[in-house]
Amino acid sequence: MNTPNGKTPSTSNMTFDIPYIPSDNNNYDDLIKSADTVALYNTIILFIAALEFTARGKESEAAAAANRLNSPMASLIRAIIENDTSLLTNHSEKPLFAKAWCTLAEPVANRTSEKAAMKFAALAPIVDNHSALSTAADYFFNFKRWRPAAHIFNVLTADMTLSTADYLRKLGICRYSIKDYSGAAAAFIAAADKGDTSQETLSYITWLEEKYTDTEANENE
């Protein structure tokens, strides 16, 4: 799979600092925590493998991998295979699905292909908690995964009464980075309307205004 840095990740590069516990040490709590860490790590690897299968159109392989996942994560993969988020949003266990999605956001942002990341981001509407969704969006934003980040920030800003200047500014940066300049301008202006007076936002707005002015001038020649 291709990652943001263009390299293929290997499990040898994904390590946890698991403490050594001597056999005569009765600190079983530490041992259990270490085991839980390893179990979660292996589950994340399996989820990413299933997600990459969906991105490559290998639904049967994705389904087989999903069958080895816990129920919430398996449900995420099945919703992606079926291209139907209602399988999650209309389910009584939606909060569990949302929690699983948020748990997976950071490793998905860091270690998946663009297509896989977009399939994952498409499930963002299942998360009702704006704070949790914002944290997930920031993972993609900080890893410069502009398209999936833009999708998640679109979800966060869909209701302008709940939107913030920070969400809109980051949405503008995402859109600018994928060369959606008209969308970027709209987001930056909305951020300014929400009270964002940062130099960064003003600089983007100025640049975009100049770009459109130059474009109109060239079209009128």
Rosetta blueprint (number, residue, H / E / L):
1 M L
2 N L
3 T L
4 P L
5 N L
6 G L
7 K L
8 T L
9 P L
10 S L
11 T H
12 S H
13 N H
14 M L
15 T L
16 F L
17 D L
18 I L
19 P L
20 Y L
21 I L
22 P L
23 S L
24 D L
25 N L
26 N L
27 N L
28 Y H
29 D H
30 D H
31 L H
32 I H
33 K H
34 S H
35 A H
36 D H
37 T H
38 V H
39 A H
40 L H
41 Y H
42 N H
43 T H
44 I H
45 I H
46 L H
47 F H
48 I H
49 A H
50 A H
51 L H
52 E H
53 F H
54 T H
55 A H
56 R L
57 G L
58 K L
59 E H
60 S H
61 E H
62 A H
63 A H
64 A H
65 A H
66 A H
67 N L
68 R L
69 L L
70 N L
71 S H
72 P H
73 M H
74 A H
75 S H
76 L H
77 I H
78 R H
79 A H
80 I H
81 I H
82 E H
83 N L
84 D L
85 T L
86 S H
87 L H
88 L H
89 T H
90 N L
91 H L
92 S L
93 E L
94 K H
95 P H
96 L H
97 F H
98 A H
99 K H
100 A H
101 W H
102 C H
103 T H
104 L H
105 A H
106 E H
107 P H
108 V H
109 A H
110 N H
111 R H
112 T L
113 S L
114 E H
115 K H
116 A H
117 A H
118 M H
119 K H
120 F H
121 A H
122 A L
123 L L
124 A H
125 P H
126 I H
127 V L
128 D L
129 N L
130 H H
131 S H
132 A H
133 L H
134 S H
135 T H
136 A H
137 A H
138 D H
139 Y H
140 F H
141 F H
142 N H
143 F L
144 K L
145 R L
146 W H
147 R H
148 P H
149 A H
150 A H
151 H H
152 I H
153 F H
154 N H
155 V H
156 L H
157 T L
158 A L
159 D L
160 M L
161 T L
162 L L
163 S L
164 T L
165 A H
166 D H
167 Y H
168 L H
169 R H
170 K H
171 L H
172 G H
173 I H
174 C H
175 R H
176 Y H
177 S H
178 I L
179 K L
180 D L
181 Y H
182 S H
183 G H
184 A H
185 A H
186 A H
187 A H
188 F H
189 I H
190 A H
191 A H
192 A H
193 D H
194 K L
195 G L
196 D L
197 T L
198 S L
199 Q H
200 E H
201 T H
202 L H
203 S H
204 Y H
205 I H
206 T H
207 W H
208 L H
209 E H
210 E H
211 K H
212 Y H
213 T H
214 D H
215 T H
216 E H
217 A H
218 N H
219 E H
220 N H
221 E L
